[in-house]
Amino acid sequence: MQRGYCHEYEINMLLDFIRGEMKRQRVTQKEAADFIGVTQGMLSRKLTTGNLDCKELKALRILLKIPSETIARFI
């Protein structure tokens, strides 16, 4: 995600929410990384720095069955 569109704290809240959903649903970073087509290390870096693009964010939303309205709340 481009940091110019959102405030940094909103990005961090979104990333925390995604990590929390992964933990609640017992989806490992390896499983999520395979689903979006990156390595586990790259996904870990993206979840730390907030450098997810829209395609990857949408794929994670689909994998975790998160309503688009929930993601929109952070953007």
Secondary structure, 3 states (H helix, E strand, C coil): CCCCCCCHHHHHHHHHHHHHHHHHCCCCHHHHHHHHCCCHHHHHHHHHHCCCCHHHHHHHHHHHCCCHHHHHHHC
